[in-house]
Amino acid sequence: MMLERVSPGPAGFEQRLFECPKCDHVEISVIATDPLKSGAAGWLAGELTAPT
């Protein structure tokens, strides 16, 4: 898979388009642009805790 395009997504995220040059399969991923500044890093703020 090769990265073909990066475009803006929802706030704090970007869309990445990957394409296989052999079979033309396309995959789109939505990825946090900066995980430490997005809501994707909620576990850093203590959202997750150790089991009791």
mmJSON file of the N, C-alpha and C atoms, coordinates in Angstrom:
{"data_MODEL":{"atom_site":{
"group_PDB":["ATOM","ATOM","ATOM","ATOM","ATOM","ATOM","ATOM","ATOM","ATOM","ATOM","ATOM","ATOM","ATOM","ATOM","ATOM","ATOM","ATOM","ATOM","ATOM","ATOM","ATOM","ATOM","ATOM","ATOM","ATOM","ATOM","ATOM","ATOM","ATOM","ATOM","ATOM","ATOM","ATOM","ATOM","ATOM","ATOM","ATOM","ATOM","ATOM","ATOM","ATOM","ATOM","ATOM","ATOM","ATOM","ATOM","ATOM","ATOM","ATOM","ATOM","ATOM","ATOM","ATOM","ATOM","ATOM","ATOM","ATOM","ATOM","ATOM","ATOM","ATOM","ATOM","ATOM","ATOM","ATOM","ATOM","ATOM","ATOM","ATOM","ATOM","ATOM","ATOM","ATOM","ATOM","ATOM","ATOM","ATOM","ATOM","ATOM","ATOM","ATOM","ATOM","ATOM","ATOM","ATOM","ATOM","ATOM","ATOM","ATOM","ATOM","ATOM","ATOM","ATOM","ATOM","ATOM","ATOM","ATOM","ATOM","ATOM","ATOM","ATOM","ATOM","ATOM","ATOM","ATOM","ATOM","ATOM","ATOM","ATOM","ATOM","ATOM","ATOM","ATOM","ATOM","ATOM","ATOM","ATOM","ATOM","ATOM","ATOM","ATOM","ATOM","ATOM","ATOM","ATOM","ATOM","ATOM","ATOM","ATOM","ATOM","ATOM","ATOM","ATOM","ATOM","ATOM","ATOM","ATOM","ATOM","ATOM","ATOM","ATOM","ATOM","ATOM","ATOM","ATOM","ATOM","ATOM","ATOM","ATOM","ATOM","ATOM","ATOM","ATOM","ATOM","ATOM","ATOM"],
"id":[1,2,3,4,5,6,7,8,9,10,11,12,13,14,15,16,17,18,19,20,21,22,23,24,25,26,27,28,29,30,31,32,33,34,35,36,37,38,39,40,41,42,43,44,45,46,47,48,49,50,51,52,53,54,55,56,57,58,59,60,61,62,63,64,65,66,67,68,69,70,71,72,73,74,75,76,77,78,79,80,81,82,83,84,85,86,87,88,89,90,91,92,93,94,95,96,97,98,99,100,101,102,103,104,105,106,107,108,109,110,111,112,113,114,115,116,117,118,119,120,121,122,123,124,125,126,127,128,129,130,131,132,133,134,135,136,137,138,139,140,141,142,143,144,145,146,147,148,149,150,151,152,153,154,155,156],
"type_symbol":["N","C","C","N","C","C","N","C","C","N","C","C","N","C","C","N","C","C","N","C","C","N","C","C","N","C","C","N","C","C","N","C","C","N","C","C","N","C","C","N","C","C","N","C","C","N","C","C","N","C","C","N","C","C","N","C","C","N","C","C","N","C","C","N","C","C","N","C","C","N","C","C","N","C","C","N","C","C","N","C","C","N","C","C","N","C","C","N","C","C","N","C","C","N","C","C","N","C","C","N","C","C","N","C","C","N","C","C","N","C","C","N","C","C","N","C","C","N","C","C","N","C","C","N","C","C","N","C","C","N","C","C","N","C","C","N","C","C","N","C","C","N","C","C","N","C","C","N","C","C","N","C","C","N","C","C"],
"label_atom_id":["N","CA","C","N","CA","C","N","CA","C","N","CA","C","N","CA","C","N","CA","C","N","CA","C","N","CA","C","N","CA","C","N","CA","C","N","CA","C","N","CA","C","N","CA","C","N","CA","C","N","CA","C","N","CA","C","N","CA","C","N","CA","C","N","CA","C","N","CA","C","N","CA","C","N","CA","C","N","CA","C","N","CA","C","N","CA","C","N","CA","C","N","CA","C","N","CA","C","N","CA","C","N","CA","C","N","CA","C","N","CA","C","N","CA","C","N","CA","C","N","CA","C","N","CA","C","N","CA","C","N","CA","C","N","CA","C","N","CA","C","N","CA","C","N","CA","C","N","CA","C","N","CA","C","N","CA","C","N","CA","C","N","CA","C","N","CA","C","N","CA","C","N","CA","C","N","CA","C","N","CA","C"],
"label_alt_id":[null,null,null,null,null,null,null,null,null,null,null,null,null,null,null,null,null,null,null,null,null,null,null,null,null,null,null,null,null,null,null,null,null,null,null,null,null,null,null,null,null,null,null,null,null,null,null,null,null,null,null,null,null,null,null,null,null,null,null,null,null,null,null,null,null,null,null,null,null,null,null,null,null,null,null,null,null,null,null,null,null,null,null,null,null,null,null,null,null,null,null,null,null,null,null,null,null,null,null,null,null,null,null,null,null,null,null,null,null,null,null,null,null,null,null,null,null,null,null,null,null,null,null,null,null,null,null,null,null,null,null,null,null,null,null,null,null,null,null,null,null,null,null,null,null,null,null,null,null,null,null,null,null,null,null,null],
"label_comp_id":["MET","MET","MET","MET","MET","MET","LEU","LEU","LEU","GLU","GLU","GLU","ARG","ARG","ARG","VAL","VAL","VAL","SER","SER","SER","PRO","PRO","PRO","GLY","GLY","GLY","PRO","PRO","PRO","ALA","ALA","ALA","GLY","GLY","GLY","PHE","PHE","PHE","GLU","GLU","GLU","GLN","GLN","GLN","ARG","ARG","ARG","LEU","LEU","LEU","PHE","PHE","PHE","GLU","GLU","GLU","CYS","CYS","CYS","PRO","PRO","PRO","LYS","LYS","LYS","CYS","CYS","CYS","ASP","ASP","ASP","HIS","HIS","HIS","VAL","VAL","VAL","GLU","GLU","GLU","ILE","ILE","ILE","SER","SER","SER","VAL","VAL","VAL","ILE","ILE","ILE","ALA","ALA","ALA","THR","THR","THR","ASP","ASP","ASP","PRO","PRO","PRO","LEU","LEU","LEU","LYS","LYS","LYS","SER","SER","SER","GLY","GLY","GLY","ALA","ALA","ALA","ALA","ALA","ALA","GLY","GLY","GLY","TRP","TRP","TRP","LEU","LEU","LEU","ALA","ALA","ALA","GLY","GLY","GLY","GLU","GLU","GLU","LEU","LEU","LEU","THR","THR","THR","ALA","ALA","ALA","PRO","PRO","PRO","THR","THR","THR"],
"label_asym_id":["A","A","A","A","A","A","A","A","A","A","A","A","A","A","A","A","A","A","A","A","A","A","A","A","A","A","A","A","A","A","A","A","A","A","A","A","A","A","A","A","A","A","A","A","A","A","A","A","A","A","A","A","A","A","A","A","A","A","A","A","A","A","A","A","A","A","A","A","A","A","A","A","A","A","A","A","A","A","A","A","A","A","A","A","A","A","A","A","A","A","A","A","A","A","A","A","A","A","A","A","A","A","A","A","A","A","A","A","A","A","A","A","A","A","A","A","A","A","A","A","A","A","A","A","A","A","A","A","A","A","A","A","A","A","A","A","A","A","A","A","A","A","A","A","A","A","A","A","A","A","A","A","A","A","A","A"],
"label_entity_id":["1","1","1","1","1","1","1","1","1","1","1","1","1","1","1","1","1","1","1","1","1","1","1","1","1","1","1","1","1","1","1","1","1","1","1","1","1","1","1","1","1","1","1","1","1","1","1","1","1","1","1","1","1","1","1","1","1","1","1","1","1","1","1","1","1","1","1","1","1","1","1","1","1","1","1","1","1","1","1","1","1","1","1","1","1","1","1","1","1","1","1","1","1","1","1","1","1","1","1","1","1","1","1","1","1","1","1","1","1","1","1","1","1","1","1","1","1","1","1","1","1","1","1","1","1","1","1","1","1","1","1","1","1","1","1","1","1","1","1","1","1","1","1","1","1","1","1","1","1","1","1","1","1","1","1","1"],
"label_seq_id":[1,1,1,2,2,2,3,3,3,4,4,4,5,5,5,6,6,6,7,7,7,8,8,8,9,9,9,10,10,10,11,11,11,12,12,12,13,13,13,14,14,14,15,15,15,16,16,16,17,17,17,18,18,18,19,19,19,20,20,20,21,21,21,22,22,22,23,23,23,24,24,24,25,25,25,26,26,26,27,27,27,28,28,28,29,29,29,30,30,30,31,31,31,32,32,32,33,33,33,34,34,34,35,35,35,36,36,36,37,37,37,38,38,38,39,39,39,40,40,40,41,41,41,42,42,42,43,43,43,44,44,44,45,45,45,46,46,46,47,47,47,48,48,48,49,49,49,50,50,50,51,51,51,52,52,52],
"pdbx_PDB_ins_code":[null,null,null,null,null,null,null,null,null,null,null,null,null,null,null,null,null,null,null,null,null,null,null,null,null,null,null,null,null,null,null,null,null,null,null,null,null,null,null,null,null,null,null,null,null,null,null,null,null,null,null,null,null,null,null,null,null,null,null,null,null,null,null,null,null,null,null,null,null,null,null,null,null,null,null,null,null,null,null,null,null,null,null,null,null,null,null,null,null,null,null,null,null,null,null,null,null,null,null,null,null,null,null,null,null,null,null,null,null,null,null,null,null,null,null,null,null,null,null,null,null,null,null,null,null,null,null,null,null,null,null,null,null,null,null,null,null,null,null,null,null,null,null,null,null,null,null,null,null,null,null,null,null,null,null,null],
"Cartn_x":[0.854,0.0,0.896,0.487,1.224,0.292,0.839,0.071,-0.11,-1.364,-1.654,-2.036,-2.783,-3.3,-3.57,-3.31,-3.672,-4.578,-5.766,-6.701,-7.319,-7.846,-8.443,-9.653,-9.825,-10.979,-11.729,-12.414,-13.079,-12.043,-12.491,-11.581,-10.588,-9.295,-8.247,-7.823,-8.398,-8.085,-7.797,-7.175,-6.958,-7.272,-7.659,-7.937,-6.716,-6.339,-5.213,-5.719,-5.446,-5.869,-4.672,-4.8,-3.759,-4.261,-3.358,-3.739,-2.644,-3.076,-2.146,-1.88,-0.627,-0.325,-0.543,-0.577,-0.745,-2.21,-3.044,-4.443,-5.444,-4.97,-5.821,-6.781,-6.506,-7.311,-7.063,-8.131,-8.04,-8.517,-7.802,-8.183,-8.061,-9.077,-9.074,-9.033,-8.085,-7.952,-8.116,-8.792,-8.916,-7.993,-7.032,-5.98,-5.892,-5.67,-5.507,-4.27,-4.406,-3.267,-2.21,-2.625,-1.71,-2.392,-2.091,-2.801,-2.791,-1.755,-1.69,-2.587,-3.061,-3.94,-5.371,-5.645,-6.988,-7.709,-8.985,-9.765,-9.355,-8.526,-8.083,-7.154,-6.66,-5.723,-6.401,-7.68,-8.411,-7.807,-7.188,-6.592,-5.45,-4.798,-3.729,-4.276,-5.54,-6.151,-6.787,-6.586,-7.101,-8.444,-8.812,-10.068,-10.042,-8.892,-8.736,-8.033,-8.434,-7.795,-7.478,-6.601,-6.24,-7.415,-7.557,-8.65,-8.452,-9.546,-9.461,-9.708],
"Cartn_y":[-1.176,0.0,1.234,2.199,3.459,4.593,5.546,6.724,7.585,7.82,8.598,10.036,10.238,11.582,11.755,12.953,13.349,14.566,14.484,15.607,15.843,17.051,17.354,16.464,16.127,15.346,16.138,15.441,16.134,16.902,17.821,18.649,17.771,18.046,17.311,16.027,15.747,14.518,14.819,13.862,13.959,12.609,12.656,11.439,11.082,9.807,9.335,8.258,8.425,7.501,6.655,5.341,4.404,3.599,3.297,2.52,1.497,0.292,-0.753,-0.6,-0.435,-0.25,-1.523,-2.687,-3.943,-4.283,-4.139,-4.569,-3.411,-2.179,-0.983,-0.966,-1.768,-1.72,-0.37,0.24,1.552,1.433,2.082,2.105,3.533,3.984,5.332,5.204,5.88,5.879,7.298,7.433,8.722,8.665,9.588,9.557,10.912,10.904,12.151,12.88,14.177,14.943,15.109,15.328,15.402,14.7,13.426,12.648,13.274,14.028,14.62,15.842,16.404,17.567,17.235,15.99,15.609,14.848,14.596,13.813,12.349,11.951,10.565,10.189,11.163,10.882,10.972,10.643,10.715,9.858,8.758,7.884,8.562,9.551,10.275,11.127,11.546,12.391,11.558,10.245,9.404,8.769,8.71,8.081,6.592,5.952,4.531,4.36,3.366,3.091,1.593,1.253,-0.143,-0.901,-2.178,-2.958,-3.094,-3.19,-3.32,-4.734],
"Cartn_z":[0.0,0.0,0.0,-0.773,-0.863,-0.452,0.284,0.662,-0.585,-0.956,-2.161,-1.853,-0.769,-0.493,0.997,1.493,2.856,2.721,3.315,3.239,4.608,4.844,6.143,6.411,7.674,8.102,9.157,10.06,11.164,12.001,12.817,13.632,14.393,14.202,14.896,14.199,13.035,12.309,10.844,10.168,8.74,8.106,6.838,6.092,5.273,5.326,4.519,3.575,2.3,1.268,0.85,1.003,0.607,-0.58,-1.518,-2.696,-3.003,-3.377,-3.783,-5.272,-5.678,-7.094,-7.927,-7.28,-8.025,-8.269,-7.234,-7.377,-7.341,-7.156,-7.101,-5.912,-4.875,-3.651,-2.982,-2.479,-1.84,-0.4,0.509,1.918,2.423,3.159,3.732,5.242,5.872,7.321,7.844,8.984,9.659,10.87,10.919,11.925,12.614,13.929,14.68,14.166,13.888,13.387,14.468,15.686,16.821,17.985,18.212,19.226,20.625,20.944,22.282,22.421,21.305,21.355,20.966,20.609,20.184,21.295,21.095,22.036,22.037,21.083,20.989,22.134,22.867,23.952,25.311,25.374,26.637,27.729,27.348,28.349,29.081,28.463,29.152,30.292,30.15,31.173,32.29,32.263,33.342,33.026,31.759,31.387,31.699,31.522,31.818,33.151,33.886,35.171,35.263,36.17,36.38,36.994,36.662,37.255,38.762,39.473,40.944,41.383],
"occupancy":[1.0,1.0,1.0,1.0,1.0,1.0,1.0,1.0,1.0,1.0,1.0,1.0,1.0,1.0,1.0,1.0,1.0,1.0,1.0,1.0,1.0,1.0,1.0,1.0,1.0,1.0,1.0,1.0,1.0,1.0,1.0,1.0,1.0,1.0,1.0,1.0,1.0,1.0,1.0,1.0,1.0,1.0,1.0,1.0,1.0,1.0,1.0,1.0,1.0,1.0,1.0,1.0,1.0,1.0,1.0,1.0,1.0,1.0,1.0,1.0,1.0,1.0,1.0,1.0,1.0,1.0,1.0,1.0,1.0,1.0,1.0,1.0,1.0,1.0,1.0,1.0,1.0,1.0,1.0,1.0,1.0,1.0,1.0,1.0,1.0,1.0,1.0,1.0,1.0,1.0,1.0,1.0,1.0,1.0,1.0,1.0,1.0,1.0,1.0,1.0,1.0,1.0,1.0,1.0,1.0,1.0,1.0,1.0,1.0,1.0,1.0,1.0,1.0,1.0,1.0,1.0,1.0,1.0,1.0,1.0,1.0,1.0,1.0,1.0,1.0,1.0,1.0,1.0,1.0,1.0,1.0,1.0,1.0,1.0,1.0,1.0,1.0,1.0,1.0,1.0,1.0,1.0,1.0,1.0,1.0,1.0,1.0,1.0,1.0,1.0,1.0,1.0,1.0,1.0,1.0,1.0],
"B_iso_or_equiv":[0.0,0.0,0.0,0.0,0.0,0.0,0.0,0.0,0.0,0.0,0.0,0.0,0.0,0.0,0.0,0.0,0.0,0.0,0.0,0.0,0.0,0.0,0.0,0.0,0.0,0.0,0.0,0.0,0.0,0.0,0.0,0.0,0.0,0.0,0.0,0.0,0.0,0.0,0.0,0.0,0.0,0.0,0.0,0.0,0.0,0.0,0.0,0.0,0.0,0.0,0.0,0.0,0.0,0.0,0.0,0.0,0.0,0.0,0.0,0.0,0.0,0.0,0.0,0.0,0.0,0.0,0.0,0.0,0.0,0.0,0.0,0.0,0.0,0.0,0.0,0.0,0.0,0.0,0.0,0.0,0.0,0.0,0.0,0.0,0.0,0.0,0.0,0.0,0.0,0.0,0.0,0.0,0.0,0.0,0.0,0.0,0.0,0.0,0.0,0.0,0.0,0.0,0.0,0.0,0.0,0.0,0.0,0.0,0.0,0.0,0.0,0.0,0.0,0.0,0.0,0.0,0.0,0.0,0.0,0.0,0.0,0.0,0.0,0.0,0.0,0.0,0.0,0.0,0.0,0.0,0.0,0.0,0.0,0.0,0.0,0.0,0.0,0.0,0.0,0.0,0.0,0.0,0.0,0.0,0.0,0.0,0.0,0.0,0.0,0.0,0.0,0.0,0.0,0.0,0.0,0.0],
"pdbx_formal_charge":[null,null,null,null,null,null,null,null,null,null,null,null,null,null,null,null,null,null,null,null,null,null,null,null,null,null,null,null,null,null,null,null,null,null,null,null,null,null,null,null,null,null,null,null,null,null,null,null,null,null,null,null,null,null,null,null,null,null,null,null,null,null,null,null,null,null,null,null,null,null,null,null,null,null,null,null,null,null,null,null,null,null,null,null,null,null,null,null,null,null,null,null,null,null,null,null,null,null,null,null,null,null,null,null,null,null,null,null,null,null,null,null,null,null,null,null,null,null,null,null,null,null,null,null,null,null,null,null,null,null,null,null,null,null,null,null,null,null,null,null,null,null,null,null,null,null,null,null,null,null,null,null,null,null,null,null],
"auth_seq_id":[1,1,1,2,2,2,3,3,3,4,4,4,5,5,5,6,6,6,7,7,7,8,8,8,9,9,9,10,10,10,11,11,11,12,12,12,13,13,13,14,14,14,15,15,15,16,16,16,17,17,17,18,18,18,19,19,19,20,20,20,21,21,21,22,22,22,23,23,23,24,24,24,25,25,25,26,26,26,27,27,27,28,28,28,29,29,29,30,30,30,31,31,31,32,32,32,33,33,33,34,34,34,35,35,35,36,36,36,37,37,37,38,38,38,39,39,39,40,40,40,41,41,41,42,42,42,43,43,43,44,44,44,45,45,45,46,46,46,47,47,47,48,48,48,49,49,49,50,50,50,51,51,51,52,52,52],
"auth_comp_id":["MET","MET","MET","MET","MET","MET","LEU","LEU","LEU","GLU","GLU","GLU","ARG","ARG","ARG","VAL","VAL","VAL","SER","SER","SER","PRO","PRO","PRO","GLY","GLY","GLY","PRO","PRO","PRO","ALA","ALA","ALA","GLY","GLY","GLY","PHE","PHE","PHE","GLU","GLU","GLU","GLN","GLN","GLN","ARG","ARG","ARG","LEU","LEU","LEU","PHE","PHE","PHE","GLU","GLU","GLU","CYS","CYS","CYS","PRO","PRO","PRO","LYS","LYS","LYS","CYS","CYS","CYS","ASP","ASP","ASP","HIS","HIS","HIS","VAL","VAL","VAL","GLU","GLU","GLU","ILE","ILE","ILE","SER","SER","SER","VAL","VAL","VAL","ILE","ILE","ILE","ALA","ALA","ALA","THR","THR","THR","ASP","ASP","ASP","PRO","PRO","PRO","LEU","LEU","LEU","LYS","LYS","LYS","SER","SER","SER","GLY","GLY","GLY","ALA","ALA","ALA","ALA","ALA","ALA","GLY","GLY","GLY","TRP","TRP","TRP","LEU","LEU","LEU","ALA","ALA","ALA","GLY","GLY","GLY","GLU","GLU","GLU","LEU","LEU","LEU","THR","THR","THR","ALA","ALA","ALA","PRO","PRO","PRO","THR","THR","THR"],
"auth_asym_id":["A","A","A","A","A","A","A","A","A","A","A","A","A","A","A","A","A","A","A","A","A","A","A","A","A","A","A","A","A","A","A","A","A","A","A","A","A","A","A","A","A","A","A","A","A","A","A","A","A","A","A","A","A","A","A","A","A","A","A","A","A","A","A","A","A","A","A","A","A","A","A","A","A","A","A","A","A","A","A","A","A","A","A","A","A","A","A","A","A","A","A","A","A","A","A","A","A","A","A","A","A","A","A","A","A","A","A","A","A","A","A","A","A","A","A","A","A","A","A","A","A","A","A","A","A","A","A","A","A","A","A","A","A","A","A","A","A","A","A","A","A","A","A","A","A","A","A","A","A","A","A","A","A","A","A","A"],
"auth_atom_id":["N","CA","C","N","CA","C","N","CA","C","N","CA","C","N","CA","C","N","CA","C","N","CA","C","N","CA","C","N","CA","C","N","CA","C","N","CA","C","N","CA","C","N","CA","C","N","CA","C","N","CA","C","N","CA","C","N","CA","C","N","CA","C","N","CA","C","N","CA","C","N","CA","C","N","CA","C","N","CA","C","N","CA","C","N","CA","C","N","CA","C","N","CA","C","N","CA","C","N","CA","C","N","CA","C","N","CA","C","N","CA","C","N","CA","C","N","CA","C","N","CA","C","N","CA","C","N","CA","C","N","CA","C","N","CA","C","N","CA","C","N","CA","C","N","CA","C","N","CA","C","N","CA","C","N","CA","C","N","CA","C","N","CA","C","N","CA","C","N","CA","C","N","CA","C","N","CA","C","N","CA","C"],
"pdbx_PDB_model_num":[1,1,1,1,1,1,1,1,1,1,1,1,1,1,1,1,1,1,1,1,1,1,1,1,1,1,1,1,1,1,1,1,1,1,1,1,1,1,1,1,1,1,1,1,1,1,1,1,1,1,1,1,1,1,1,1,1,1,1,1,1,1,1,1,1,1,1,1,1,1,1,1,1,1,1,1,1,1,1,1,1,1,1,1,1,1,1,1,1,1,1,1,1,1,1,1,1,1,1,1,1,1,1,1,1,1,1,1,1,1,1,1,1,1,1,1,1,1,1,1,1,1,1,1,1,1,1,1,1,1,1,1,1,1,1,1,1,1,1,1,1,1,1,1,1,1,1,1,1,1,1,1,1,1,1,1]
}}}
